[in-house]
Amino acid sequence: MLQTERVQKKPIIDGKVDKNEWKSTLMAEDRASRYATLINGTKWGGILDVSVNHKIMWDEDNFYMLAMVKDNVHYTAQTDFSSMWQDDGIQFGILENKEETLDSASLAFTELCISANPSGDKIYRHSSASGKPVGLVENYELKIGRENGYTIYEMRIPWTELLSDNHKAKVGDEYAFSFLINDNDGDGRKGYMYYNDGIGKDKLPSLFGKLRLVN
């Protein structure tokens, strides 16, 4: 189970990582066993090919995410926002953790895609745990920057965009959670690096991990 800390000081969403700005558990994905290959004949080229350090924080109203992605080729070209998952970027899935229902293939969960689209930094909702419309999300802060071979994603999004309209987060809340980094070097989505599975290929919340909110 991943435990994530409450925000003590809200980060500045500017695509830059300032000292002591993100005080939360660091998650690192840089192993071949966490890379899913999608194109025959390709394989993970090591941490300089694609790898990620990421952090999550929270407050009552907002979900915060930082991802520092090492990527030898950063590629984004999709003009169809619903296809941004084919470019470099982030996908994550979340729903309130109700273990007795997670095995249901028809279980609704929220899945978002984040990318530095040619028309600007965008978040696209592919599905919703609470019936919100598929399409571009409008209520968020997001900045994606490039520095020294890293793509830096900083995001703040209200819980109400992820879950129900009256959702308020509190210490002890648990969520089912999945996260991945898509990898496209210009010749198609060749694979993805993941923290928990369940969204990269098949949509299976039973493969999600657990995210727990702590102080």
Disulfide bonds with the S-S distance in Angstrom:
none
